């Protein structure tokens, strides 16, 4: 079973939490459920999650999340902040991210197949 602690890795580089060219691009949601309700049926080609970060708040047991979407057709960088994610959200987070992961692999095809087998 994957936990939030498992998903809260320290990446070697950050993703910007705003769009340099348009401060209104992106969004904020209170909970994972709020974000999921809006994006669960979003077209992956037009709303591709290329990165996500789950972070534990300092001096707290609470986690927050940043989901970074590229609206490929419009060329929009959309960082989305989710103020609170909970352990109960983990299965749905994984389910939501799987098609995005698959899409990223397909974009890098045929190299992804080569890299995954070596």
Secondary structure, 3 states (H helix, E strand, C coil): CCCHHHHCCCCCCCCCCCCCCCCCCCEEEEEHHHHHHHHCCCCCCCCEEEEEEEEECCCCCCEEEEEEEEECCCCEEEEEEEEEECHHHHHHHHHHHHHHHHHHHHHCCCHHHHHHHC
